[in-house]
Amino acid sequence: MGVICPRGKWTWPELVGKDGNVAAAIIEKENENVTAIVIKQSESVHPVRPIFYCGRVRVFVDENGKVISPPTIG
């Protein structure tokens, strides 16, 4: 059985290259059912757990704070 999440936008490919904090604010504005979490690639010591969660969007950023991959619910 698959996961059923609330309606709303699921992915933000247009935010790649943007400032991570700005991207997080846009995500939360466009889908009020999620919380966006900015994660710096250089500070990620442990692998990110692949646990799917409908209320979370991880925003991965580089050392300059720029989004490096399309933020997606999960």
Summary of the structure (lengths in Angstrom):
residues: 74
radius of gyration: 12.1
end to end distance: 16.4
largest distance: 39.7
contacts: 181
relative contact order: 0.30
helix: 23%
strand: 24%
